[in-house]
Amino acid sequence: MFFFFVSAFVVDHPLFVVPVSLGILALILWSRATANLYRLRMLFFFIFLFTLLIWSVFFPRGTPLASFPSLPVTQEGMLFGLGMSLKISTFLATGALFLSTTRIEEFTYAFTQLGLPYRIGFTITLAFRLVPLFLEAAFTVMQAQRCRGLDVTRGPLLQRLRHYVLVLIPVFMGALRRADQMAIALEVRGFNSGRPRTSFQRAPWQMGDTIALLIVVSITVTYLNLWYAGYGRITASG
């Protein structure tokens, strides 16, 4: 994931970002993670659209194609905006691919194998565990409030914001209660015992891991060389 981020980050031209995007898309299709990507379709659409519009207008140089009130649109700006849209979409797709193919337990085990203390690895992965719980709690509270006649989707904007406060307060209180219960459960299970932690996860390094790592590193090195040579950048001359 890190190497794919670097590869897409160092270039700006859409023609150089597209190969990385297509590679991530091929991996998503191969790993059958399209269902999770489909759930985020609206997020991808709006991020792509607004990133394209913003950077196309606010790119500071180039040959103007059209001009709105004091906001010129240039050919270089359009290319840069398209490249940024593809780049951010690639970042999101890479994260979705990682979360679709990697379990939280495997993530924690990988941290410990790299020498990171178990407490830190557990704390980092705790965010992935709690976000679905908070979303489920928010959905439950909204359904309960709707049964009591409170509809947060209707009315003026300020009224809807006030209604959401009635949802956020129970969710926040429930989060504190869950955190307290989790702390008690961890203490009962000897989380702070100071002894080395063991895991059922066993992932020996195999030849396929070496081949995949060499391929990804070679792609990243190629993109870094292209960036160092000046390719993939958007300039005023195109």
Secondary structure, 3 states (H helix, E strand, C coil): CHHHHHHHHCCCCHHHHHHHHHHHHHHHHHCCCHHHHHHCHHHHHHHHHHHHHHHHHHCCCCCEEEEECCEEEEHHHHHHHHHHHHHHHHHHHHHHHHHHHCCHHHHHHHHHHCCCCHHHHHHHHHHHHHHHHHHHHHHHHHHHHHHCCCCCCCCCHHHHHHHHHHHHHHHHHHHHHHHHHHHHHHHHCCCCCCCCCCCCCCCCCCHHHHHHHHHHHHHHHHHHHHHHHCCCCCCCCC
